[in-house]
């Protein structure tokens, strides 16, 4: 049972997440040789003030 955790800065639409879940599931299913029904995709949205890159909060970029 593969679990795929995707962490992104908030702001993606439900449609974007649907498409991402679909494509990730297809790839994992094909490469790992497991049925698509066994692939789990978990989205974790991060607020822009909760993530920094290069020492700067994404909120400040």
C-alpha positions in Angstrom: 0.0 0.0 0.0 2.0 3.0 -1.2 1.4 6.3 0.6 2.5 9.5 -1.2 2.7 12.7 0.8 2.7 15.9 -1.1 3.5 19.1 0.7 2.9 22.4 -1.1 2.3 26.0 -0.3 -1.4 26.6 -0.2 -3.2 28.0 -3.3 -3.8 25.1 -5.6 -7.4 24.5 -6.7 -9.4 21.3 -6.1 -9.1 20.6 -9.8 -5.3 20.9 -9.7 -5.2 18.5 -6.8 -7.6 16.0 -8.6 -5.3 16.0 -11.6 -2.2 15.7 -9.5 -3.7 12.8 -7.5 -4.7 11.0 -10.7 -1.3 11.3 -12.4 0.7 10.4 -9.3 -1.5 7.4 -8.7 -1.1 6.2 -12.3 2.7 6.6 -12.1 3.1 4.8 -8.7 0.7 2.1 -9.8 2.6 1.4 -13.0 6.1 1.6 -11.6 5.4 -0.2 -8.3 3.2 -2.8 -9.8 0.3 -2.2 -7.5 -3.4 -1.6 -8.2 -4.4 2.1 -8.4 -6.9 1.4 -5.6 -4.0 0.7 -3.2 -2.2 4.0 -3.8 -2.9 6.7 -1.3 -2.1 10.4 -2.0 -2.1 12.8 0.9 -2.0 16.6 0.4 -0.6 18.9 3.1 -1.1 22.6 2.4 1.3 24.9 4.1 0.6 28.5 4.8 3.0 30.9 3.2 4.1 32.1 6.7 4.9 28.5 7.7 7.5 27.8 5.0 10.9 29.4 4.3 13.3 28.9 1.5 16.8 30.3 1.5 16.1 31.9 4.9 13.1 33.9 3.7 9.5 33.1 4.4 7.6 32.4 1.2 5.1 35.1 2.5 7.9 37.7 2.1 8.9 36.7 -1.5 
